[in-house]
Amino acid sequence: MEAIEAAKKMLKTCWEEHALAYQNEIHRLEEAEKAVQDRLEKLNAKKKEMAEAHGNVDVSDDELVEINAGGKVIIARRATLTQIKGTRLEAIFSGRWDNRLQ
């Protein structure tokens, strides 16, 4: 009977240690998520600041953009050029650099 009680006590101790480790990992991940969210907010604020300083923040996706590509003029909608977020085309034609590109 003592062996069963000792096993129960050891099992309870192991379970409590595991639960504590689990809670610590959750806390660590929540802190990491908060840090990433903070960095994202700062990045978006800087992106908006750059748009206000160097471009037009009120651009329309339906706007037609003329591009001189090697002497050939190409006309495309701004939405087409910016549809894939995070690309160089999206950065250039998002409107954030309109004043610099002219």
DSSP file with accessible surface (Angstrom, degrees, kcal/mol):
  #  RESIDUE AA STRUCTURE BP1 BP2  ACC     N-H-->O    O-->H-N    N-H-->O    O-->H-N    TCO  KAPPA ALPHA  PHI   PSI    X-CA   Y-CA   Z-CA
    1    1 A M     >        0   0  173      0, 0.0     4,-2.0     0, 0.0     5,-0.2   0.000 360.0 360.0 360.0 -36.1    0.0    0.0    0.0
    2    2 A E  H  >  +     0   0  173      1,-0.2     4,-2.6     2,-0.2     5,-0.2   0.861 360.0  55.6 -65.2 -35.6    2.9    2.3    0.8
    3    3 A A  H  > S+     0   0   78      2,-0.2     4,-2.4     1,-0.2    -1,-0.2   0.895 107.5  49.4 -64.3 -38.4    4.3    1.7   -2.7
    4    4 A I  H  > S+     0   0   93      2,-0.2     4,-2.6     1,-0.2    -2,-0.2   0.932 112.0  47.6 -67.2 -43.8    1.0    2.8   -4.3
    5    5 A E  H  X S+     0   0  107     -4,-2.0     4,-2.5     2,-0.2    -2,-0.2   0.910 112.5  49.4 -63.4 -41.0    0.9    6.0   -2.1
    6    6 A A  H  X S+     0   0   60     -4,-2.6     4,-2.6     2,-0.2    -1,-0.2   0.909 111.5  49.2 -65.6 -39.8    4.5    6.8   -3.0
    7    7 A A  H  X S+     0   0   53     -4,-2.4     4,-2.7     2,-0.2    -2,-0.2   0.908 111.1  49.7 -65.6 -41.7    3.8    6.3   -6.7
    8    8 A K  H  X S+     0   0  125     -4,-2.6     4,-2.6     2,-0.2    -2,-0.2   0.916 112.0  48.4 -61.8 -43.2    0.7    8.5   -6.5
    9    9 A K  H  X S+     0   0  157     -4,-2.5     4,-2.4     2,-0.2    -2,-0.2   0.925 113.0  47.0 -65.2 -42.5    2.8   11.2   -4.7
   10   10 A M  H  X S+     0   0  126     -4,-2.6     4,-2.6     2,-0.2    -2,-0.2   0.916 112.4  50.4 -66.0 -40.4    5.6   11.0   -7.3
   11   11 A L  H  X S+     0   0  125     -4,-2.7     4,-2.6     2,-0.2    -2,-0.2   0.924 110.9  49.0 -62.9 -43.1    3.0   11.1  -10.2
   12   12 A K  H  X S+     0   0  131     -4,-2.6     4,-2.6     2,-0.2    -2,-0.2   0.920 111.6  49.4 -63.5 -42.1    1.4   14.2   -8.6
   13   13 A T  H  X S+     0   0   57     -4,-2.4     4,-2.4     1,-0.2    -2,-0.2   0.931 112.1  47.7 -62.5 -46.1    4.8   15.9   -8.2
   14   14 A C  H  X S+     0   0   68     -4,-2.6     4,-2.5     2,-0.2    -1,-0.2   0.909 111.9  50.3 -61.4 -42.1    5.7   15.1  -11.8
   15   15 A W  H  X S+     0   0  172     -4,-2.6     4,-2.8     2,-0.2    -2,-0.2   0.924 110.6  49.1 -64.0 -42.2    2.4   16.4  -13.1
   16   16 A E  H  X S+     0   0   96     -4,-2.6     4,-2.3     2,-0.2    -1,-0.2   0.907 111.4  49.3 -64.9 -39.8    2.7   19.6  -11.1
   17   17 A E  H  X S+     0   0  124     -4,-2.4     4,-2.5     2,-0.2    -1,-0.2   0.911 112.6  48.0 -63.7 -42.3    6.3   20.1  -12.5
   18   18 A H  H  X S+     0   0  130     -4,-2.5     4,-2.5     2,-0.2    -2,-0.2   0.920 111.3  49.8 -64.4 -43.3    5.0   19.5  -16.0
   19   19 A A  H  X S+     0   0   29     -4,-2.8     4,-2.5     2,-0.2    -2,-0.2   0.903 111.7  49.1 -63.2 -38.7    2.1   21.9  -15.5
   20   20 A L  H  X S+     0   0  107     -4,-2.3     4,-2.5     2,-0.2    -2,-0.2   0.929 111.2  48.6 -66.7 -44.1    4.5   24.6  -14.2
   21   21 A A  H  X S+     0   0   55     -4,-2.5     4,-2.2     2,-0.2    -2,-0.2   0.899 111.2  51.6 -62.1 -39.4    6.8   24.1  -17.1
   22   22 A Y  H  X S+     0   0  140     -4,-2.5     4,-2.4     2,-0.2    -2,-0.2   0.935 110.4  47.6 -62.6 -45.7    3.8   24.4  -19.5
   23   23 A Q  H  X S+     0   0  109     -4,-2.5     4,-2.5     1,-0.2    -2,-0.2   0.898 110.9  51.8 -64.5 -39.0    2.7   27.6  -17.9
   24   24 A N  H  X S+     0   0   96     -4,-2.5     4,-2.5     2,-0.2    -1,-0.2   0.900 109.9  49.1 -63.9 -41.0    6.2   29.1  -18.1
   25   25 A E  H  X S+     0   0   86     -4,-2.2     4,-2.7     2,-0.2    -2,-0.2   0.912 110.2  50.9 -66.5 -40.4    6.4   28.2  -21.8
   26   26 A I  H  X S+     0   0   46     -4,-2.4     4,-2.5     2,-0.2    -2,-0.2   0.934 111.3  48.6 -60.4 -45.1    3.0   29.8  -22.4
   27   27 A H  H  X S+     0   0  106     -4,-2.5     4,-2.3     2,-0.2    -2,-0.2   0.926 111.0  50.2 -61.7 -43.4    4.2   32.9  -20.6
   28   28 A R  H  X S+     0   0  130     -4,-2.5     4,-2.3     1,-0.2    -2,-0.2   0.928 112.1  47.5 -62.1 -42.4    7.4   33.0  -22.6
   29   29 A L  H  X S+     0   0   91     -4,-2.7     4,-2.6     1,-0.2    -1,-0.2   0.883 109.9  52.3 -68.1 -37.3    5.5   32.7  -25.9
   30   30 A E  H  X S+     0   0  109     -4,-2.5     4,-2.3     2,-0.2    -1,-0.2   0.903 110.2  48.8 -64.1 -40.3    3.1   35.4  -24.9
   31   31 A E  H  X S+     0   0  102     -4,-2.3     4,-2.3     2,-0.2    -2,-0.2   0.909 111.7  48.9 -64.9 -41.4    6.0   37.7  -24.1
   32   32 A A  H  X S+     0   0   43     -4,-2.3     4,-2.3     2,-0.2    -2,-0.2   0.911 111.0  50.4 -65.0 -40.5    7.6   36.9  -27.5
   33   33 A E  H  X S+     0   0  119     -4,-2.6     4,-2.7     1,-0.2    -2,-0.2   0.916 109.5  51.0 -63.2 -41.7    4.3   37.5  -29.3
   34   34 A K  H  X S+     0   0  117     -4,-2.3     4,-2.6     1,-0.2    -1,-0.2   0.913 109.1  51.0 -62.7 -41.5    3.9   40.9  -27.5
   35   35 A A  H  X S+     0   0   50     -4,-2.3     4,-2.3     2,-0.2    -1,-0.2   0.915 111.2  47.8 -62.9 -41.5    7.5   41.9  -28.6
   36   36 A V  H  X S+     0   0   91     -4,-2.3     4,-2.5     2,-0.2    -2,-0.2   0.919 111.5  50.5 -65.6 -42.4    6.7   40.9  -32.2
   37   37 A Q  H  X S+     0   0   87     -4,-2.7     4,-2.5     1,-0.2    -2,-0.2   0.910 109.9  50.6 -61.7 -42.1    3.4   42.9  -32.1
   38   38 A D  H  X S+     0   0   61     -4,-2.6     4,-2.3     2,-0.2    -1,-0.2   0.920 110.9  48.4 -61.8 -43.8    5.3   45.9  -30.7
   39   39 A R  H  X S+     0   0  190     -4,-2.3     4,-2.5     2,-0.2    -2,-0.2   0.901 110.7  51.5 -63.8 -38.5    7.9   45.7  -33.5
   40   40 A L  H  X S+     0   0   80     -4,-2.5     4,-2.8     2,-0.2     5,-0.2   0.920 108.9  50.1 -65.5 -41.7    5.1   45.4  -36.1
   41   41 A E  H  X S+     0   0  123     -4,-2.5     4,-2.2     2,-0.2    -2,-0.2   0.915 111.9  48.1 -62.4 -42.1    3.3   48.5  -34.7
   42   42 A K  H  X S+     0   0  156     -4,-2.3     4,-2.5     2,-0.2    -2,-0.2   0.909 111.9  50.1 -64.4 -40.9    6.6   50.5  -34.8
   43   43 A L  H  X S+     0   0  108     -4,-2.5     4,-2.6     2,-0.2    -2,-0.2   0.925 111.2  47.9 -63.9 -43.9    7.2   49.3  -38.4
   44   44 A N  H  X S+     0   0   79     -4,-2.8     4,-2.4     2,-0.2    -1,-0.2   0.881 111.1  51.3 -65.2 -36.9    3.8   50.3  -39.5
   45   45 A A  H  X S+     0   0   60     -4,-2.2     4,-2.5    -5,-0.2    -2,-0.2   0.926 111.9  46.5 -65.2 -41.7    4.1   53.7  -37.8
   46   46 A K  H  X S+     0   0  132     -4,-2.5     4,-2.6     2,-0.2    -2,-0.2   0.897 110.5  53.5 -66.9 -37.7    7.4   54.2  -39.6
   47   47 A K  H  X S+     0   0   83     -4,-2.6     4,-2.1     2,-0.2    -2,-0.2   0.933 111.1  45.8 -61.8 -43.6    5.9   53.1  -42.9
   48   48 A K  H  X S+     0   0  129     -4,-2.4     4,-2.5     2,-0.2    -2,-0.2   0.912 111.2  52.6 -66.5 -40.9    3.1   55.6  -42.5
   49   49 A E  H  X S+     0   0  120     -4,-2.5     4,-2.2     1,-0.2    -2,-0.2   0.913 110.0  48.3 -60.8 -42.8    5.6   58.3  -41.5
   50   50 A M  H  X S+     0   0   51     -4,-2.6     4,-2.8     2,-0.2     5,-0.3   0.895 110.2  52.2 -64.9 -39.7    7.6   57.6  -44.7
   51   51 A A  H  X S+     0   0    8     -4,-2.1     4,-1.9     1,-0.2    -2,-0.2   0.913 111.4  46.6 -63.4 -41.3    4.4   57.7  -46.8
   52   52 A E  H  < S+     0   0  115     -4,-2.5    -2,-0.2     1,-0.2    -1,-0.2   0.878 117.6  43.2 -68.3 -35.8    3.5   61.1  -45.4
   53   53 A A  H  < S+     0   0   65     -4,-2.2    -2,-0.2    -5,-0.2    -1,-0.2   0.867 131.5  17.5 -78.8 -35.7    7.1   62.5  -45.9
   54   54 A H  H  < S+     0   0   38     -4,-2.8    45,-1.5    42,-0.3    46,-0.9   0.408 122.3  16.3-120.3  -1.4    7.8   61.1  -49.4
   55   55 A G  S  < S-     0   0   11     -4,-1.9     2,-0.6    -5,-0.3    41,-0.2  -0.670  83.0 -69.4-149.8-156.5    4.5   60.1  -51.0
   56   56 A N    >   -     0   0   65     39,-2.6     3,-0.7    -2,-0.2    -4,-0.1  -0.955  25.9-169.4-118.4 113.9    0.8   60.2  -51.1
   57   57 A V  T 3  S+     0   0   72     -2,-0.6    -1,-0.1     1,-0.2    -5,-0.1   0.651  84.2  61.5 -79.4 -12.1   -1.1   58.4  -48.3
   58   58 A D  T 3  S+     0   0  136     37,-0.1    -1,-0.2     2,-0.0    37,-0.1  -0.108  72.8 146.1-105.7  36.5   -4.4   58.8  -50.1
   59   59 A V    <   -     0   0   33     -3,-0.7     2,-0.4    35,-0.2    35,-0.0  -0.379  41.6-132.9 -74.0 153.0   -3.6   56.8  -53.2
   60   60 A S    >   -     0   0   57      1,-0.1     3,-1.3    -2,-0.1    18,-0.2  -0.858   7.6-139.0-107.8 141.7   -6.3   54.7  -54.9
   61   61 A D  T 3  S+     0   0   89     -2,-0.4    18,-2.3     1,-0.2    19,-0.3   0.741 104.9  60.2 -67.9 -21.2   -5.8   51.2  -56.1
   62   62 A D  T 3  S+     0   0  110     16,-0.2    -1,-0.2    15,-0.1    -3,-0.0   0.544  79.3 117.6 -84.3  -5.6   -7.8   52.1  -59.2
   63   63 A E    <   -     0   0   74     -3,-1.3    15,-2.8    14,-0.1     2,-0.4  -0.319  66.0-127.3 -62.7 140.5   -5.2   54.7  -60.2
   64   64 A L  E     -A   77   0A 111     13,-0.2     2,-0.4    14,-0.1    13,-0.2  -0.777  22.6-159.1 -90.6 134.6   -3.4   54.0  -63.5
   65   65 A V  E     -A   76   0A  19     11,-3.2    11,-2.2    -2,-0.4     2,-0.5  -0.948   6.5-145.8-117.3 130.1    0.4   54.2  -63.2
   66   66 A E  E     -A   75   0A 144     -2,-0.4     2,-0.5     9,-0.2     9,-0.2  -0.846  17.0-171.6 -96.1 129.5    2.7   54.8  -66.2
   67   67 A I  E     -A   74   0A  41      7,-3.3     7,-3.4    -2,-0.5     2,-0.9  -0.979  17.6-148.0-123.7 127.7    6.0   52.9  -66.2
   68   68 A N  E     -A   73   0A 113     -2,-0.5     2,-0.8     5,-0.2     5,-0.2  -0.833  21.5-177.5 -93.9 104.9    8.8   53.5  -68.7
   69   69 A A  E >  S-A   72   0A  50      3,-3.1     3,-1.3    -2,-0.9    -2,-0.0  -0.841  71.3 -33.9-108.3  94.4   10.4   50.1  -69.0
   70   70 A G  T 3  S-     0   0   88     -2,-0.8    -1,-0.2     1,-0.3     3,-0.1   0.861 124.3 -45.1  65.7  35.1   13.4   50.3  -71.3
   71   71 A G  T 3  S+     0   0   64      1,-0.2     2,-0.5     0, 0.0    -1,-0.3   0.277 118.7 107.7  91.5 -10.5   11.8   52.9  -73.5
   72   72 A K  E <   -A   69   0A 148     -3,-1.3    -3,-3.1     2,-0.0     2,-0.5  -0.888  65.8-137.5-103.0 126.1    8.4   51.1  -73.6
   73   73 A V  E     -A   68   0A  84     -2,-0.5     2,-0.4    -5,-0.2    -5,-0.2  -0.705  20.2-169.9 -87.0 125.3    5.6   52.8  -71.7
   74   74 A I  E     -A   67   0A  75     -7,-3.4    -7,-3.3    -2,-0.5     2,-0.5  -0.950   6.8-156.9-115.0 134.8    3.5   50.3  -69.7
   75   75 A I  E     +A   66   0A 100     -2,-0.4     2,-0.3    -9,-0.2    -9,-0.2  -0.954  23.1 159.7-113.9 128.1    0.2   51.4  -68.0
   76   76 A A  E     -A   65   0A  20    -11,-2.2   -11,-3.2    -2,-0.5     2,-0.2  -0.976  42.9-100.6-143.4 154.6   -1.1   49.3  -65.1
   77   77 A R  E >>  -A   64   0A 120     -2,-0.3     4,-1.6   -13,-0.2     3,-0.5  -0.517  30.0-126.3 -73.2 144.0   -3.4   49.7  -62.2
   78   78 A R  H 3> S+     0   0   13    -15,-2.8     4,-1.6   -18,-0.2   -16,-0.2   0.886 110.6  59.6 -57.8 -37.3   -1.8   50.4  -58.9
   79   79 A A  H 34 S+     0   0   32    -18,-2.3     4,-0.4   -16,-0.3    -1,-0.2   0.869 102.7  52.2 -61.3 -36.1   -3.7   47.5  -57.4
   80   80 A T  H X4 S+     0   0   79     -3,-0.5     3,-0.7   -19,-0.3     4,-0.2   0.914 111.4  46.0 -66.2 -41.0   -2.1   45.1  -59.9
   81   81 A L  H 3< S+     0   0   26     -4,-1.6    -1,-0.2     1,-0.2    -2,-0.2   0.730 120.0  39.4 -74.5 -22.5    1.4   46.3  -59.0
   82   82 A T  T 3< S+     0   0    6     -4,-1.6    -1,-0.2    -5,-0.2    -2,-0.2   0.250  80.4 106.2-111.9  13.3    0.8   46.1  -55.3
   83   83 A Q  S <  S+     0   0  138     -3,-0.7     2,-0.9    -4,-0.4    -1,-0.1   0.802  70.9  64.5 -69.9 -25.4   -1.3   43.0  -55.0
   84   84 A I  S >  S-     0   0  112     -4,-0.2     3,-1.3    -3,-0.2     6,-0.4  -0.830  87.3-140.5-101.7 104.6    1.6   40.9  -53.5
   85   85 A K  T 3  S+     0   0  144     -2,-0.9     3,-0.1     1,-0.2    -2,-0.1  -0.307  79.1  26.3 -66.3 142.8    2.4   42.4  -50.1
   86   86 A G  T 3  S+     0   0   74      1,-0.3    -1,-0.2    -4,-0.1     2,-0.1   0.399  91.6 122.0  88.3  -1.4    6.0   42.7  -49.1
   87   87 A T  S <> S-     0   0   51     -3,-1.3     4,-2.1     1,-0.1    -1,-0.3  -0.465  75.4-113.8 -90.2 165.5    7.4   42.8  -52.6
   88   88 A R  H  > S+     0   0  201      1,-0.2     4,-2.8     2,-0.2     5,-0.2   0.895 117.9  55.1 -63.7 -39.1    9.6   45.5  -54.1
   89   89 A L  H  > S+     0   0   90      1,-0.2     4,-2.7     2,-0.2    -1,-0.2   0.924 107.4  49.7 -60.7 -42.1    6.8   46.4  -56.5
   90   90 A E  H  > S+     0   0   16     -6,-0.4     4,-0.9     1,-0.2    -1,-0.2   0.918 112.5  47.7 -63.0 -40.8    4.4   46.8  -53.7
   91   91 A A  H  < S+     0   0   27     -4,-2.1     3,-0.3     1,-0.2     5,-0.3   0.928 115.6  43.9 -66.3 -43.3    6.9   49.1  -51.9
   92   92 A I  H  < S+     0   0   58     -4,-2.8     3,-0.5     1,-0.2     5,-0.4   0.922 123.1  33.8 -69.9 -43.3    7.6   51.2  -55.0
   93   93 A F  H  < S+     0   0   30     -4,-2.7    -1,-0.2    -5,-0.2    -2,-0.2   0.329  88.0  95.9-102.0  11.8    4.1   51.6  -56.2
   94   94 A S  S  < S-     0   0   23     -4,-0.9   -35,-0.2    -3,-0.3    -1,-0.2   0.655 101.5-108.3 -72.8 -14.6    2.2   51.8  -52.9
   95   95 A G  S >  S+     0   0    1     -3,-0.5   -39,-2.6    -4,-0.2     3,-0.8   0.243  94.7 109.9 104.5 -12.1    2.3   55.5  -53.0
   96   96 A R  T 3  S+     0   0   37     -5,-0.3   -42,-0.3   -41,-0.2     3,-0.1   0.754  88.5  32.4 -68.9 -21.4    4.8   55.9  -50.2
   97   97 A W  T >> S+     0   0   70     -5,-0.4     4,-1.9    -6,-0.3     3,-0.7   0.217  79.8 116.9-120.2  14.0    7.5   57.0  -52.7
   98   98 A D  H <> S+     0   0   25     -3,-0.8     4,-0.9     1,-0.3   -43,-0.2   0.880  79.0  49.2 -53.4 -42.9    5.5   59.0  -55.3
   99   99 A N  H 34 S+     0   0   97    -45,-1.5    -1,-0.3    -4,-0.3   -44,-0.2   0.834 113.1  47.4 -68.4 -30.7    7.1   62.3  -54.5
  100  100 A R  H <4 S+     0   0  162    -46,-0.9    -1,-0.2    -3,-0.7    -2,-0.2   0.778 108.5  54.7 -79.4 -29.6   10.6   60.7  -54.8
  101  101 A L  H  <        0   0  101     -4,-1.9    -1,-0.2    -9,-0.1    -2,-0.2   0.664 360.0 360.0 -81.6 -16.1   10.0   58.9  -58.0
  102  102 A Q     <        0   0  190     -4,-0.9    -3,-0.0    -5,-0.2    -4,-0.0  -0.299 360.0 360.0 -79.4 360.0    8.8   61.9  -60.1
